[in-house]
Each structure stands twice: as structure tokens, then as C-alpha cells.
Amino acid sequence: MSLWCKVAPGGVSLLLSVSPRASRTEVAGVAEGRLRVRVAAPPVDGAANEELVRFLARSLGVPRSAVTVTAGTGGRRKTVLVRGVEPAAAQRLLEGHGHHG
């Protein structure tokens, strides 16, 4: 089990490090026990959080309503709850996206 992916009631809790204003939305490896995600949206009016939720929902095959930013909404270090996903599946899917390293 990854440090960044924990079992949560009904799904998984993901520890993320998010970088806004990227050229595209993608997973960018793991750093300091967090999955790094670049989002192609500015951190203005919740746009980066919306893009993050959309990306995670699409990547994990769940509705957007199943993805909730539970901590760090205004910062780069976020905790996100994803309901309806097994930890192993979340880890496999997200680590399969983007670059590793």
C-alpha cells in the first residue's frame, strides 16, 4: 500500500501535492509521501480543485460526486476522499498515468 493511498470508509483517501497552471492535467510521480498531480487550471475561484476532481473521477471511473477534497482546498497539499474505489485499484490506475519519478 502506498503512503499516499489510505483505506477510508467506503473508498480511499488520497494524499496529493497539486501544482496548478500546468500545460496539461496529469500525474507527475510521487514525492514526500504524496502523489504529485499537475492541473491545467489556475488556483482561482476553485478552478484547480474542480479540474482535480474531474481528473480523479475520470481516471478512477467514478462520478464527480464521489470525489471530495477533504483538506487543503486552498493549498497545494490536499487530502481527497474517493468513494467506491478499492485502494489497490486507485493505486494501479493513478500510478499508470503520467510520468514516474
Secondary structure by P-SEA (a helix, b strand, c coil): cccccccccccccccccccccccccccccccccbbbbbbccccccaaaaaaaaaaaaaaacccccccccccccccccbbbbbccccaaaaaaaaaaccccc
